[in-house]
Amino acid sequence: MKKILCVCLSATYQRTVSFEELNIDEVNRSHHYGLWASGKAVNSARVLEQLQKGCARAVCPLGSMNDAEFLELAAKDGIVLDYVSVPGKIRECWTLLDKKNQTVTELVVGEPAPEKMPENADIKLLKLVTQNLDECDALLLAGSRQGIWPADIYAAICGIALDKGKTVLADFIGNDLELVLKSAVPTIVKINEKEFKATFGQEATPQNIQAKSVEYNNIFVITRGSQSTLAASKGTFYECPVQKVKVVNTIACGDSFNAGFVYEYLKSGDIKKALEKGTECAALNAGLEAPGAIKCL
């Protein structure tokens, strides 16, 4: 069994609240409510565990003021989680589902960053990553980086994994991605079309995606919501249609795609099959209320 280490520097309590109809400037009473351990790579770890029990591990920093429930929620979903304790609280995200209008509204509630991190917190995190990678075949590194962490920590994490001969899937953008591409090129870069343009200043056209995959001698995968997914591997272009589904909650569809893609890619090495598996997982997630799930929780 192939194993994947999912690393997330932005753990989140994901609260999903469902309404028959959501009306602005009125009192709204929900009919259903759920709470999950979340964050991009944590969501991917949950999907991976649903694909094959025991194939995922996760590493995160967790705010010490409210970490206990997060750990319980992760364990409930079968996520094996190692963490570095940091000051403050884990942030919260609220998803508001309007069943009548079929809308999904995401509210990200950021907790203030601690003024000072514990001494050597970054070194402790890198040690946890290194130790866990010894037992894994791939690294899935996804999500935003709080400014309290060194600017080069993503590059350091990717470098450790590549030095150990591991497959690396990166799902983050901007300066973090640009820095990683200069020093520790991931096996797979997976972002969406808006993120591609924001990072590279180009539209996510087939030609531009192919050019990037040639420039970095790797795989680029670009998701486009309800449109087909585009990808290129060292210049070879791929396109995969999305699956039609009755949408319940689109939150974490990208994270579910990541899980399915890297799971199948490790198993078969076939990019076409990996795209299809990622697409399948994203579609299954969209049909459920839970973020980062392909089966009912």
N, C-alpha and C positions, 0 to 999 in steps of 0.2 A: 504494500500500500504506500502510495506517495503521500508525503506530508507537507503541509504549507504553513509557514509562519506568517501571521497577519499582524502587522505593526501599525499602531494608531496613536498619534500624538495628540489627538483631540477627541478623547472619550466623551460620550454624551448620554444623558438620560433622555430617552425618546418617549414622549408622552403623546399618544394618539387618541384624539377625542372625536367621536362620530356624532353628527347631528342629522336629523331628518331634513332640516333646512337651516342654514346659517344666515341670520339677518344682522347686518351692521346697525349699530346704534340701538340695539334691542337686547333684552335679556334672553339668552339662548340656553336651553337645557339639553344636555347630551343624553343619548340613550345607550352609549357604550364608551368604554374608556380602557386604554391599555398602556402599560409601562414596560419598557425594554432597555436593557443594556445596549448601547449603540455607539455610533462613531463609524466612519466608513469601513475601516478594516475589521472592526468588531462585527458589523453587519455581514461582511463577507465570511468571517469565521463561522457565523451561525448557519449560513447557507451551506458552506462546506461540510459542516457536521451533519446537515440533513442529506447531503449527497452521499457521504460515507462517514459513518461514525468513527472518530478517532483520527481523522486526517488533518485536523487543524489545531493550531495553537495560537494564542494571541499574547502580545506584549503591549502594555499601555502605561503611561503615567496617570495616576489617579489622585484627585484632590482628597486630602486626608479628612476633611470636614464632613464628607458625605459618601465615602467609598464603600461602606459596609453593604448597603442595599444593592449597589452596582455589582459587587462580587456575587451576591446571592442571585441576582437576576441572570448573570452570565452563567453561573453554575447550573441554574434551572434549565437553561437552553443547551447544556452540554459543552459550553465553551471553556476550555482549559486556559486560564489566564494568569500570566505573571505580570507584576506591576511594580513600578517605582512610586513611592509615596511623595507627593509634593504638597505645599501649602495650599489652602483655599478649598474651593468646591469644584466638583465636576459640573460643567455647564449643562443646561437643559435645552431641548428643542421640543416645540409643541407642533403637532400636525393636527389641523382642523379639517375634518372630512364633511362635506356637504353632500348628502346622498341625493337630494332632489336635483341640485344643479350640477352634480358630479364634478365638484371642484376640490382641489387639494391645496391647502394653504399652510405653509411652513413658517414657524416663528422660531428664530434662533436667539436664545437668551444667553448672552455671553457673561460669564462670571469675571470679575476683575482679576487680572493677572497678579500673582504675588509680587511684591516689590523685590524680594530676594529669594532665589532658589536655594534649596539645601546644597551644601558643599558637595561637589562631585556627582550631582544628580545626573548629569549627562553621561558621565563615565559609568555609573550604575546601570543606566538604560542600555548603553552600548554593550556592557557585559551580559545583560540579560538576553539581548538580541544574539550575541555571539554564542552563548551557551545553547539557546534554543535552536539556532541554525544547525548545530552539529547533528541534531536529530531530524532535520527537515530537508526537503528537496528543493524548496522554492521559498522566496520572500514575496509577500504582497504588502507593499507599503503605500498607504493611501490616507488622504485627508490633509487638512491644513496644519500648519506649524505655528504655535503661539510664539510671539517674539521673545519669550523668556528662554527659549532654547537656542543654542548656537546656530548661526545661519548655515553652517556647513554640516549639520547633523544628518540631514537626509543623504547627502553625498557620502558621509562616513558609513551610514547604515548600508547603503547600496554597495559601497566598496567592500565592506566586510563580507557581504553575501557573494559578490562576484569573485572575490579572492578564494572563497570556499567552493567555487564551481557551481553555485546555485542559480537557478532561473529566477529572474527578478521582474516583477510587474510593478510599475510605478503609476499611481493615479493621484497626481498633484500638479500644480501649475505655477506659472509666474517665475519669480527669481529662484525659487527652490528647484524647479525643474531645469531651468537654464544652468544652474550651478551643477546639478547632477550630470547633465549631458556633457559638461566640460571635463568631468573627472571620473565618473563611474557610470557609464552608459547602461541603462536597464535593458534587459532582454526584450521587454515589452513596455511601451508607453501607451497607456489607455486614458484618454481624456475625451470630453465632448467637443462639438464643433465650436461652441462659443469660447471654450477654454483654449482650443488650438489657436484661434484668432487672437485672443488676449495675450497669449504667450509668445507667438511667433509673428504677429502682425500680418497674417495671411489668412485668406479664406481656406476652409478645409475642403479644398477640391481634390479630386483623385490625383491630379498632377502634383500638387503640393504635398500631399501625404506620401506619395511615392518618393518624392525628392527627399523628404525628411528621413524616410527609411533607408535610402541610399546613403545620405550624409552620415547617419549614425550607425549604419550597418546592423539594423535591428528591426523590430516589428513596431509599427504604429497602428493603433486601433482607435477609431473615432466614432463614438456613438452620436446619434442625431435624433433622439426622442422617438417620435412616431415614424421617422424616415429610416431607410435602410442604414445599416452600419457599414462604414468603409474601413478598410485596412490595407496595409502594405507591408510586405516582408522583404527587405533588401531590394526594393524596387518592384517586386511582384504584387500586383493589385488584386484585392478581393472585395466583394460586396455581398452582404447578407441581409435579406429582407427581415423586417421585424414580424413578430407574430401578433395577429389580431386577438384582442382579449377584452373582456368587460373590465374596465379599470375601476379599482377600488381605492388604491393608494400607490402613487408613483414614487414615493420616498424610498430610497435605497435600491431602485431598479439598477442603477449603475454599479452599485456594490455587489448586487446579485449577479450581474453580468460578469464582473471581475472574477467572482468565485467560480462560476461555470466555465469561463474561458480558461483560467489557469489550471483548473482541475482536469479538463479534457486535454489541454496542451501537454501537461505532464504525462498523461496516460498514453496519448497517441502520437504527439508531435505533429499533428495535422491541424493546420491553421483553419481550414474550412470547417472541420468538425468542432474546433474550439469556438469559432464564431457562432455556430449553430447551438452549441451547448450554452454559451453565454446568453444568447438571445432567448433560449428556452427558459433559463433561470430568471431573466429579467421579466419575461411575460408572466411567469408563475407568481413572482413577487407582486406585480402590478395588480393581480387579482385578489390579493390578501390585504388585511389591515396591518399586519405586523410588518415592520421595516426589516428587510434582510431576511426573508423567509420564502421557502418554496413549498412548505407544507403548513397546515394550520397548527398553531401553537396552543 
